[in-house]
Every structure is written in C-alpha cells, then in structure tokens.
Amino acid sequence: MSRIGDLAAGLYKGEISFDFVGRARQWYIVSAVLLILSLSALFVNSLTFGVEFEGGSVLTVSTEDCSVEEARDAAADALGSEIVPIVTELNSTSGRSLRVQTEALTGAQTADVEDALADVCEVATATDISTQVIGPSWGEQITQKALTGLVVFLVAIVIYLSVMFEWRMAVGALVALFHDVFITVGIYALVGFEVTPATVIGVLTILGYSLYDTVVVFDKVKENTKGLAGGSRMTYSEAANLAVNQTLVRSINTSVVGLLPVAALLFVGAYVLGAGTLKDLALALFVGIAVGTYSSIFIATPVVAQLKEREPAMQALSKRVAARRGSRGGAAPTASRPTASAGETAEEGSEVAAGPVATQTKPRPSSGPRNQPKRSKKRKRR
C-alpha cells in the first residue's frame, strides 16, 4: 500500500510522469484496431436482438428438474426445423424456470410447444406454463425510445461541457463516448449475447460512467491550464499530461471498485447461480467500465490537447517554452540570473561608467614609508 501511495504522490507532484498525451498516436492505433474488430464482428455475426425488439412468443415453464437442452429439443421438435427456439434459465426467489423464446407463433404452434414442454418437464400446461406474445410494433417503440434517450443524453452532454469547460472538451468527450459504445456493441456481437432492454440500460449507464471519469480529468486539466497562455513554463499538452498523471491512480481505483461488483454480477450471478437475465446488463457494464476508463485517459485528453495546440495562442506559448528551454541549455545563461539582451547590456554598461561618484568608496591612504617623508616636511614648515 505504501508503494501505491508513493506512486500516487509522485504522479501528483510531477516527480513520476507517463507520457499519455505525447504518445497519442500509439493509443489511436490501439483504439483503431479495437474498432475495426468491433465493426467486423457486427458485419459478420450481427447483433442478436431479443424478442422485445423483434417481437415473437415467449413461453415460461416453472420447473426444477427439466434442463435447458431438454426444453430446447422438445420445442424444436414441436416447431420443426424452420424455427429455432432460444431457451434461457431463470432463477428467482419464487423458484427456477425456463424461458423459451421463438418467433411469432400461431395458436396451433403455441399449443404444440406447450404440450411438448409439459411432457418433457412433467408439468401441467394450464398452471405451470405461461405464454406471452409480443408484437413487432412494441419492439419498434422500445428502439425509438432508446435512440431518443441516447440523442437527448448526448445533446445535454455537449451543452454542459461547452458551458462548464469549452467546446473542445465536449468534442473530446463525444469521441470517447462513441469509442466506448462501438467497442461494447462489437463485443456483444462477438459473444452472441441478446440485445434486450437491459442491454440498453447498461449502455446508457456506461456512457454516464465514462463521462464521469472524463469530466474528472478535464476538471484537473482546466485547473492546470488556468493562466497558462500568459507564461512560458510549460505547453498545454504538458499541462494536460500532468493532469492525467495526477488523476491516474484515482481513475484506476474507481474503475477497480466499480468492476468488482459488476464482475460478481456477471460471472457469479449469471454463470454460477444461473440468473440469465443478469448477463445482458452485466456484460454491458463490465465492458463499458473498462473501456470507459481507457478512453478517458488515452483518448479524450489527447484529443483535447491536439485541438488546443492548433490555437495561435497555444502555438505562441509552445514557441516561448522552446525558446526559454533553449536559452537555459546554452552556456551564457546562469541559474540565478537570466541572460540580458544586447540593449540591456549596453544600458547597464553606460550606467556603470556614468554612475554617481559619491556611491564609490575612496581608497584610504596607506601608512607605508612613502607617506612618512611628506608628514615630516609639513611638520618642519609649521
């Protein structure tokens, strides 16, 4: 723990520094590879939308002994090879149940599936099997509401960041948010998880989490760059990189604390306890928190620094910083006194030559042997 504390103190004071902003091109390459893989997964596998978005029939069987494979085979035999059912296991306080999801079924097909599930799971059709039909119009409404919520969220973020900070930080935050969303959606397509309303909730949650971490870094950047353009101590990129280093340990600690319960929700809840409905939400949260922490450190701040360095004031600042460091590196300047210009040197020389004599101390007469004869002559005259 002491080493972590020493590391945090060194990063905050600037004694230890990682060049996040200066190596922005490397981070962009890593992000580009991840985005290409995500887009490839979307085109190859595509997303598997749940019944809430595409519509269909959902049959829920309350059973303790029937397995997922047995229910899937029974439903597939009843429907034939044209329709492939999706069966998930649900665990709750009321007991264990199986959720059979298919395309929209007719009344006769629904009755056949109910009878097949009742036989294999040894339950009574009327009491232990519930059937729900979801039309595609309801799924379209859910999709429209999700997109509307996302657009409103992004507009609110742009307005807030532009007012509290500046528009360049709003651009950097949006780039990081789109980066997080694309990678999360690509992983969803890669692993084949269903996209459900819980997934949408998880995506909106990770957008808020990623934005929170980004705003913390931006606030430190704003603090470090306040009044920076009027001096020549460091460039904007260096001040932004210092801010990232100062908030690095905090971002990592926050992410680890957030990932631990989400990991328990994903691995323990979904796979060990069999709560299948949790994995859609947990996967989005787990991937989003990890990618959001990465983007707030390696993407958002370097984008802002590159946009700021294009300003004339920041370019002039960079030149002054380079000139100051170049003068310090020469042989003429000293550490205690800056090097004067040619005009200043001439003025100093003229002041020394024509300075008031009263300020100069007159030499005292020495008591050597040459002065003693003079004193003896004066005595004789008197």
C-alpha positions in Angstrom: 0.0 0.0 0.0 2.9 2.4 0.7 4.2 1.8 -2.8 0.9 2.8 -4.3 0.8 5.8 -2.1 4.3 6.8 -3.1 3.3 6.3 -6.7 0.2 8.5 -6.4 2.2 11.2 -4.6 4.9 11.1 -7.2 2.4 11.3 -10.1 0.6 14.2 -8.4 3.8 16.2 -7.8 5.2 15.5 -11.2 8.1 13.5 -10.0 6.8 10.5 -11.9 5.2 11.0 -15.3 3.9 8.9 -18.0 3.6 10.5 -21.4 0.0 9.8 -22.3 -0.5 12.9 -24.4 2.8 12.7 -26.3 2.1 9.1 -27.3 -1.4 9.8 -28.6 -0.7 8.2 -31.9 0.0 4.8 -30.3 -3.2 4.9 -28.4 -5.1 5.9 -31.5 -3.7 2.9 -33.3 -4.8 0.6 -30.4 -8.3 2.1 -30.5 -8.5 1.8 -34.3 -7.6 -1.9 -34.1 -10.3 -2.4 -31.4 -12.9 -0.5 -33.5 -12.1 -2.5 -36.7 -12.5 -5.7 -34.8 -15.8 -4.5 -33.3 -17.1 -3.4 -36.8 -16.0 -6.8 -38.2 -17.9 -8.6 -35.6 -21.0 -6.5 -36.3 -20.9 -7.3 -40.0 -20.0 -11.0 -39.7 -22.1 -12.0 -36.7 -24.5 -9.1 -36.4 -26.5 -8.4 -33.3 -28.9 -10.8 -31.8 -32.0 -8.8 -30.8 -34.3 -10.1 -28.2 -38.0 -10.7 -28.5 -38.6 -7.2 -27.0 -37.2 -5.6 -30.2 -38.2 -8.1 -33.0 -41.4 -9.4 -31.5 -42.3 -13.1 -31.0 -43.7 -15.6 -28.5 -42.3 -16.2 -25.0 -43.2 -19.4 -23.0 -42.1 -19.6 -19.4 -42.0 -23.0 -17.7 -41.7 -23.4 -13.9 -39.7 -26.5 -13.3 -36.9 -27.7 -11.1 -35.7 -30.8 -13.0 -36.0 -30.0 -16.7 -32.7 -28.9 -18.3 -32.2 -26.2 -20.9 -31.2 -28.8 -23.5 -34.3 -30.9 -22.9 -36.6 -27.9 -23.2 -34.8 -26.7 -26.4 -35.1 -30.1 -28.1 -38.8 -30.5 -27.1 -39.7 -27.1 -28.5 -37.6 -27.6 -31.7 -39.3 -31.0 -32.3 -42.7 -29.4 -31.9 -41.9 -26.5 -34.3 -39.8 -28.3 -36.9 -36.5 -27.2 -38.3 -37.8 -23.8 -39.6 -37.9 -22.1 -36.2 -35.0 -22.3 -33.8 -36.1 -21.6 -30.1 -33.9 -19.8 -27.6 -34.0 -21.2 -24.1 -32.6 -19.5 -21.0 -32.6 -20.4 -17.4 -34.2 -18.1 -14.8 -33.7 -18.2 -11.1 -35.6 -16.1 -8.7 -37.0 -16.2 -5.1 -40.1 -17.9 -6.4 -38.1 -20.8 -7.9 -36.5 -22.0 -11.1 -38.0 -21.6 -14.5 -37.1 -21.8 -18.2 -37.8 -19.1 -20.8 -38.4 -20.3 -24.3 -38.3 -17.6 -26.9 -39.3 -18.1 -30.5 -40.7 -16.2 -33.5 -44.3 -15.2 -33.5 -46.3 -18.4 -33.4 -49.8 -19.2 -34.4 -52.3 -20.6 -32.0 -51.8 -24.2 -33.1 -48.0 -23.9 -32.9 -48.2 -22.4 -29.4 -50.4 -25.3 -28.3 -47.9 -27.8 -29.7 -45.0 -26.2 -27.9 -46.9 -26.1 -24.6 -47.8 -29.8 -24.9 -44.1 -30.7 -25.7 -42.8 -28.7 -22.7 -45.4 -30.1 -20.4 -44.4 -33.7 -21.3 -40.6 -33.3 -21.1 -40.8 -31.1 -17.9 -43.6 -33.1 -16.4 -45.8 -30.0 -15.5 -49.4 -29.1 -16.0 -49.9 -26.9 -19.0 -52.5 -24.6 -17.5 -50.8 -23.7 -14.3 -47.0 -24.1 -14.9 -46.6 -22.7 -18.4 -47.3 -19.0 -19.2 -47.4 -17.7 -22.8 -46.8 -14.1 -23.9 -47.0 -12.8 -27.5 -45.0 -9.6 -28.2 -45.8 -7.8 -31.4 -43.1 -6.1 -33.5 -44.7 -2.7 -33.0 -43.8 -2.8 -29.3 -40.2 -3.5 -30.2 -40.1 -0.5 -32.6 -41.4 1.7 -29.8 -38.6 0.4 -27.5 -36.0 1.0 -30.1 -37.3 4.5 -30.8 -37.3 5.4 -27.1 -33.8 4.1 -26.7 -32.4 6.2 -29.6 -34.3 9.2 -28.3 -32.8 8.8 -24.9 -29.3 8.5 -26.4 -29.7 11.6 -28.5 -31.0 13.7 -25.6 -28.2 12.4 -23.4 -25.5 13.4 -26.0 -27.0 16.9 -26.6 -27.2 17.5 -22.9 -23.5 16.4 -22.5 -22.4 18.8 -25.3 -24.2 21.7 -23.8 -22.9 21.0 -20.3 -19.3 20.5 -21.2 -19.3 23.6 -23.5 -20.6 25.8 -20.7 -18.5 24.4 -17.9 -15.3 23.9 -19.9 -15.2 24.6 -23.6 -16.4 23.1 -26.9 -13.1 21.3 -27.5 -13.6 19.2 -24.3 -17.1 18.5 -25.5 -15.6 17.1 -28.7 -13.1 15.0 -26.8 -15.8 13.6 -24.5 -18.0 12.7 -27.5 -15.2 10.9 -29.3 -14.5 8.9 -26.1 -18.3 8.1 -25.7 -18.6 6.8 -29.3 -15.4 4.9 -28.9 -16.9 3.1 -25.8 -20.3 2.4 -27.4 -18.8 0.9 -30.6 -16.4 -1.4 -28.7 -19.2 -2.5 -26.3 -21.6 -3.3 -29.2 -18.9 -5.1 -31.1 -18.2 -7.4 -28.1 -21.9 -8.0 -27.8 -21.9 -9.2 -31.4 -18.8 -11.2 -30.9 -20.1 -13.2 -28.0 -23.6 -13.5 -29.4 -25.5 -12.1 -26.4 -29.0 -11.0 -26.9 -29.7 -7.3 -27.1 -32.5 -6.6 -24.6 -33.9 -3.6 -22.8 -31.4 -4.4 -20.0 -28.6 -4.0 -22.6 -29.8 -0.5 -23.5 -29.9 0.4 -19.8 -26.4 -0.9 -19.4 -25.1 1.1 -22.4 -26.7 4.3 -21.1 -25.1 3.5 -17.7 -21.6 3.1 -19.1 -22.0 6.3 -21.0 -22.6 8.1 -17.7 -19.8 6.4 -16.0 -17.3 7.1 -18.8 -18.4 10.7 -18.9 -17.9 11.0 -15.1 -14.3 9.8 -15.3 -13.6 12.1 -18.3 -15.0 15.1 -16.5 -12.8 14.4 -13.5 -9.7 14.5 -15.8 -11.0 17.6 -17.7 -11.5 19.5 -14.4 -7.9 18.9 -13.5 -6.8 19.9 -17.0 -8.7 23.2 -16.6 -7.1 23.8 -13.2 -3.6 23.2 -14.6 -4.0 25.3 -17.7 -5.6 28.3 -16.0 -3.5 31.4 -17.0 -1.0 29.2 -18.9 -1.1 31.2 -22.1 0.5 34.2 -20.4 3.6 32.4 -19.2 6.4 30.3 -20.7 6.6 27.5 -18.1 5.0 24.6 -20.0 2.9 23.9 -23.0 -0.8 23.0 -23.0 0.0 19.4 -23.8 2.4 19.1 -20.9 -0.1 20.6 -18.5 -2.8 18.3 -19.8 -0.5 15.3 -19.5 0.3 16.3 -15.9 -3.5 16.4 -15.2 -3.9 12.8 -16.5 -1.0 11.6 -14.3 -2.4 13.4 -11.3 -5.8 11.7 -11.7 -4.4 8.3 -12.9 -4.5 6.5 -9.6 -7.9 7.8 -8.8 -9.3 6.6 -12.1 -7.8 3.2 -11.7 -9.1 2.9 -8.1 -12.6 4.0 -9.1 -12.7 1.5 -12.0 -11.5 -1.4 -9.9 -14.1 -0.7 -7.3 -16.8 -0.5 -10.0 -15.6 -3.6 -11.8 -15.6 -5.9 -8.8 -19.3 -5.9 -8.1 -20.1 -6.0 -11.9 -17.8 -9.0 -12.3 -19.6 -10.7 -9.4 -22.9 -9.9 -11.2 -21.6 -11.3 -14.5 -19.7 -14.4 -13.5 -21.2 -15.4 -10.2 -24.8 -14.3 -10.8 -25.1 -15.3 -14.5 -23.0 -18.4 -14.8 -22.8 -19.9 -11.3 -26.2 -19.0 -10.0 -27.9 -19.2 -13.4 -29.5 -15.8 -13.4 -29.5 -15.5 -17.2 -31.4 -12.2 -17.3 -28.4 -10.5 -15.5 -25.8 -11.3 -18.0 -27.1 -8.8 -20.6 -26.8 -5.9 -18.1 -23.6 -7.2 -16.5 -21.7 -7.6 -19.8 -22.5 -4.1 -20.9 -21.4 -2.7 -17.6 -18.2 -4.7 -17.3 -17.0 -3.9 -20.8 -18.2 -0.3 -20.6 -16.5 0.5 -17.4 -13.2 -1.0 -18.5 -13.3 0.7 -22.0 -14.6 4.0 -20.4 -11.6 4.2 -18.1 -9.2 3.6 -21.0 -10.9 6.2 -23.2 -10.9 8.9 -20.5 -7.1 8.5 -20.1 -5.8 7.6 -23.5 -8.4 9.2 -25.9 -10.3 12.1 -24.5 -7.5 14.2 -23.1 -5.1 13.7 -26.1 -7.9 14.8 -28.5 -8.4 18.0 -26.4 -4.7 18.7 -26.3 -4.3 18.3 -30.1 -7.3 20.6 -30.7 -5.9 23.2 -28.3 -2.4 23.1 -29.8 -3.9 24.4 -33.0 -4.8 27.8 -31.5 -2.5 30.7 -32.2 -2.1 31.5 -28.5 -1.0 27.9 -27.7 1.4 27.9 -30.7 2.9 31.1 -29.4 3.2 29.5 -25.9 5.0 26.5 -27.4 7.5 28.8 -29.1 8.1 30.7 -25.8 8.6 27.5 -23.9 11.0 26.2 -26.5 13.0 29.4 -26.5 13.2 29.5 -22.8 14.4 26.0 -22.6 16.9 26.6 -25.4 18.3 29.6 -23.6 18.7 27.6 -20.4 20.5 24.9 -22.3 23.2 27.3 -23.6 26.5 28.3 -21.9 25.7 32.0 -21.3 22.6 31.8 -19.0 23.1 31.1 -15.4 20.7 29.6 -12.9 20.5 32.8 -10.7 20.1 35.5 -13.4 18.5 35.4 -16.8 20.6 36.4 -19.9 20.1 40.1 -20.8 19.7 41.3 -24.4 22.2 43.4 -26.2 20.3 46.7 -25.4 20.1 45.8 -21.8 23.8 45.1 -21.6 24.7 48.4 -23.2 22.5 50.3 -20.8 24.0 48.5 -17.8 27.5 49.4 -19.1 26.6 53.1 -19.5 25.1 53.2 -16.0 28.3 51.8 -14.6 30.5 54.3 -16.5 28.5 57.4 -15.7 27.3 56.4 -12.3 27.5 58.9 -9.4 30.9 59.1 -7.8 29.5 59.6 -4.4 28.5 56.0 -4.3 32.1 54.8 -4.8 34.3 54.4 -1.8 37.5 56.4 -1.9 40.7 54.5 -1.0 42.3 55.3 2.3 45.9 56.5 2.4 48.2 53.7 3.3 50.7 54.1 6.1 53.6 53.0 4.0 57.1 54.5 4.0 56.4 56.8 1.1 53.9 58.9 3.1 56.1 59.4 6.1 58.6 62.0 4.5 55.6 64.2 3.5 54.4 64.3 7.0 57.9 65.2 8.2 58.1 68.1 5.8 54.8 69.5 6.9 56.0 69.5 10.5 59.1 71.5 9.6 57.1 74.2 7.8 54.9 74.6 10.8 
